[in-house]
Amino acid sequence: MRKFYIILLFCALLGANDQEELIMDIEKSLMATCCWSGTVYDHGNSDMEEEIVALVKAGKTKAEVLDHFVNKHGERVLAIPIAAGFNLFVWLAPALIGLIAVFIWFQYLKTPVVQEDRIQPDYSDITHSDQIERELHELD
């Protein structure tokens, strides 16, 4: 009988741990509706935390809880937007911008740099330029 109680206690602890992990996962997936500046997990919106706990204890899954909050507050409540419609652009835009930047960079590197012939300075109008050049070479 003692083994039975130990097994029952162990199963209860595992079930509670799963619920707490589910609650934490849901809190990280939802934005706090009080100020919309962070997730429920980071911000600590107690009203939403209590509602999440109540829904999870009622046996709701993560998808059902998220649907509940989306129906209540709109899609804005999701911390990670659904990749559909216009939101798909949000997921693809950084990759497209990166590819365009890499393409432009490679085009820039492939373009040869044409150097024009250097113009040799004309020192003929400077008096004593030959003497100055000789003395400079002597110093080297």
C-alpha positions, -999 to 999 in steps of 0.1 A, spaced: 0 0 0 29 23 8 43 19 -27 9 28 -42 9 61 -23 44 69 -34 35 62 -70 3 83 -67 22 112 -52 49 110 -79 22 110 -107 5 140 -90 38 159 -89 45 151 -126 10 163 -136 14 196 -116 48 201 -133 33 197 -167 5 222 -159 31 247 -147 51 243 -179 20 247 -200 11 279 -180 46 293 -184 45 285 -222 12 302 -226 23 333 -206 54 335 -229 30 333 -260 7 362 -250 13 399 -247 2 417 -215 -29 437 -224 -24 463 -197 3 482 -217 12 459 -246 49 463 -238 59 427 -231 47 392 -226 26 381 -196 55 361 -184 79 391 -185 54 418 -174 35 399 -147 -1 410 -156 -19 393 -126 -54 394 -142 -42 375 -173 -21 351 -152 -51 342 -130 -73 337 -161 -46 315 -178 -43 294 -146 -81 290 -144 -83 279 -180 -55 254 -177 -69 240 -145 -103 236 -164 -85 213 -188 -80 236 -218 -51 230 -242 -26 257 -252 -44 262 -285 -78 266 -268 -64 292 -243 -47 311 -271 -79 311 -291 -98 323 -261 -75 354 -258 -75 360 -295 -113 361 -295 -112 384 -265 -84 408 -275 -78 402 -312 -47 388 -329 -26 416 -314 -24 396 -281 -2 369 -296 35 375 -289 44 357 -322 22 366 -351 6 338 -371 24 333 -404 -5 339 -427 -17 368 -449 0 401 -443 19 386 -413 36 362 -437 54 393 -451 67 400 -415 83 366 -415 97 368 -451 108 405 -452 141 401 -432 152 372 -453 144 391 -486 162 422 -474 192 401 -464 193 384 -498 190 417 -516 218 432 -495 241 402 -502 233 405 -540 242 442 -539 274 435 -520 285 409 -545 277 432 -574 298 459 -557 327 435 -552 325 422 -588 327 457 -603 363 464 -614 378 496 -601 392 516 -630 421 538 -620 430 566 -642 466 573 -649 481 595 -623 490 629 -635 527 637 -630 532 671 -614 550 696 -635 577 713 -614 592 733 -643 577 766 -630 594 762 -595 628 778 -594 657 756 -582 635 724 -584 664 703 -596 686 714 -567 658 707 -542 653 672 -556 690 665 -554 693 676 -519 662 656 -509 678 624 -524 710 631 -506 691 632 -473 676 597 -479 
